Amino acid sequence: MDQTETVAFRMRLHEGQADEYRRRHDAIWPELVALLRASGVEDYRIFLDDESGALFAVLTRRVDHGLEALPQHPIMQRWWAMMADLMDTHADASPVQVPLREMFRL
């Protein structure tokens, strides 16, 4: 039985912010990485469609993950606040995420 699951979602980057988005992620806080790992994230990748500004995220997590608690965690809230000027967000600074439906798997 597989102990992980993969989910994908789309976010939107503001025009002209690709370099800054990459810069901030290249300097991701070690405490945020530790929090994501402790919450069950096995692999997390984000891709950019330069034409549309769409960010396409693929996240592999343990089936017994604890990601639902992340929005209340101070580290996550600080990261979202720091990133809010670069992308579409909700009032609490969390990124607007549109779930994507899996259509094919090899």
SENUKOL-663667 format. One record per residue (C-alpha): x, y, z; residue in three letters. Coordinates in steps of 0.001 Angstrom, whole numbers, padded with zeros to 6 digits, always signed. Layout:
N
XYZALA;...
***
This chain:
106
+000000+000000+000000MET;+001296+003447-000949ASP;+002075+005623+002077GLN;+002088+008878+000096THR;-000295+010814-002091GLU;+000366+013511-004662THR;-001742+016626-005066VAL;-001413+019482-007532ALA;-002695+023020-007478PHE;-002374+026300-009312ARG;-001492+029717-007904MET;-000981+033060-009644ARG;+002152+035167-009600LEU;+001878+038904-010152HIS;+003401+040163-013380GLU;+007128+040857-013233GLY;+007669+039008-009927GLN;+009263+035755-011176ALA;+012842+036682-010248ASP;+011867+037826-006763GLU;+009694+034737-006220TYR;+012640+032488-007117ARG;+015030+034546-004975ARG;+012835+034198-001898ARG;+012366+030474-002435HIS;+016099+029990-002991ASP;+016510+031443+000518ALA;+013666+029440+002106ILE;+013905+029450+005876TRP;+015294+026237+007413PRO;+012532+026366+010036GLU;+009895+026408+007273LEU;+011512+023419+005561VAL;+011548+021587+008904ALA;+007877+022467+009496LEU;+006832+021201+006062LEU;+008803+017968+006514ARG;+007368+017431+010019ALA;+003883+018005+008572SER;+004365+015171+006086GLY;+005659+016841+002917VAL;+007932+014425+001066GLU;+008445+016454-002119ASP;+007194+019881-003199TYR;+007832+021425-006594ARG;+006529+024656-008093ILE;+006694+025455-011808PHE;+005976+028764-013559LEU;+004167+029295-016862ASP;+005889+032517-017945ASP;+003106+033424-020384GLU;+000229+033357-017906SER;+001975+033842-014563GLY;+000441+030582-013357ALA;+002393+028701-010741LEU;+001799+024949-010940PHE;+002582+023122-007703ALA;+002992+019375-007208VAL;+003188+018188-003618LEU;+003775+014640-002390THR;+002750+014083+001198ARG;+002411+011211+003612ARG;-001117+009859+003815VAL;-001029+010626+007567ASP;+000102+014235+006950HIS;-000677+017146+009237GLY;-000934+019908+006618LEU;-004334+021066+007850GLU;-002610+022613+010891ALA;-000173+024722+008838LEU;-002413+027811+008387PRO;-002388+028391+012154GLN;+001381+027969+012542HIS;+003310+031245+013096PRO;+006133+030227+010716ILE;+003658+029567+007910MET;+001832+032831+008607GLN;+005133+034774+008475ARG;+006092+033126+005161TRP;+002703+033909+003630TRP;+002936+037523+004791ALA;+006387+037834+003202MET;+005169+036346-000095MET;+001830+038193-000284ALA;+003144+041081-002374ASP;+004187+038690-005155LEU;+001046+036661-005749MET;-002714+036405-005459ASP;-003669+035835-001814THR;-006648+035632+000508HIS;-007247+038199+003272ALA;-005085+036149+005682ASP;-002170+036292+003151ALA;-002482+032585+002308SER;-001990+031966-001414PRO;-005069+031461-003540VAL;-004762+027796-004512GLN;-006927+026152-007126VAL;-006871+022350-006851PRO;-006092+020529-010089LEU;-007732+017257-011088ARG;-005446+014423-012098GLU;-006146+013433-015690MET;-003333+010957-016463PHE;-000689+008970-014626ARG;+002020+006745-016097LEU;
***
